[in-house]
Amino acid sequence: MIPRQPARASTALAERPADRPAPKALYKIPEVMTLLSMSRSVIYEQIRAGRLRSVTQGRARLVSAAAIADYVTLLENETMRSNA
């Protein structure tokens, strides 16, 4: 009988730093704080201003991966405009 090889983690997961959450569709506010390196109050200010989209599920406020990517693009575009 041939011994089975242990399951290997995918390369993407193996290369992910330990302090970063795994990629997923929706992130809780503390995870968004880590991903964007912003405080809780700044995250909520950006949500209230409509610059960072979020959804609620029950009492939890969640931010989609797409909303995070869009927010980063918005910041980059603002930086490009101010530097031009």
C-alpha positions in Angstrom: 0.0 0.0 0.0 1.3 3.4 -1.0 1.3 6.0 1.9 -0.8 9.1 1.2 0.9 12.4 0.9 -0.3 15.0 3.5 -2.5 17.7 1.9 -0.4 20.8 1.1 -1.6 24.3 1.5 -2.0 26.2 -1.7 0.9 28.5 -2.7 -1.2 31.6 -2.1 -2.0 30.6 1.5 1.6 29.5 2.1 3.0 32.9 1.0 0.4 35.0 3.0 1.9 36.8 6.0 0.6 35.5 9.3 -0.7 38.9 10.3 -3.0 39.2 7.3 -6.5 37.7 7.2 -7.2 35.1 4.5 -8.9 36.6 1.4 -12.7 36.3 1.6 -15.8 38.0 0.3 -16.8 40.0 3.4 -14.7 41.5 6.2 -15.6 42.6 9.7 -14.7 46.1 10.8 -11.6 45.0 12.8 -10.3 43.1 9.7 -10.9 46.2 7.5 -9.0 48.3 10.1 -6.0 45.9 9.7 -6.2 45.7 5.9 -6.4 49.5 5.5 -4.2 50.4 8.5 -6.9 52.8 9.7 -8.6 53.4 13.1 -12.2 52.2 13.8 -13.4 55.8 13.9 -11.9 56.6 10.5 -13.4 53.5 8.9 -16.9 54.5 10.2 -16.4 58.1 9.0 -15.6 56.8 5.5 -18.7 54.6 5.6 -20.9 57.5 6.7 -19.4 59.7 4.0 -20.2 57.0 1.4 -16.6 56.6 0.4 -16.4 53.0 1.8 -19.4 50.8 1.0 -20.7 48.4 3.6 -23.5 46.0 4.3 -25.2 44.8 7.5 -26.0 41.2 8.4 -28.0 41.2 11.5 -26.1 43.5 13.8 -22.8 43.1 12.1 -21.4 45.7 9.7 -19.4 44.0 6.9 -17.3 45.4 4.1 -16.9 43.5 0.8 -13.5 42.8 -0.7 -14.7 44.7 -3.8 -15.6 47.8 -1.7 -12.2 47.7 -0.1 -10.5 47.5 -3.6 -12.8 50.4 -4.8 -11.8 52.5 -1.8 -8.1 52.0 -2.4 -8.6 53.0 -6.1 -10.5 56.1 -4.9 -7.6 57.0 -2.7 -5.0 56.4 -5.4 -7.0 58.5 -7.9 -7.3 61.4 -5.4 -3.6 61.2 -4.8 -2.9 61.3 -8.6 -5.2 64.3 -9.0 -3.6 66.2 -6.2 -0.1 65.6 -7.5 -0.9 66.6 -11.0 
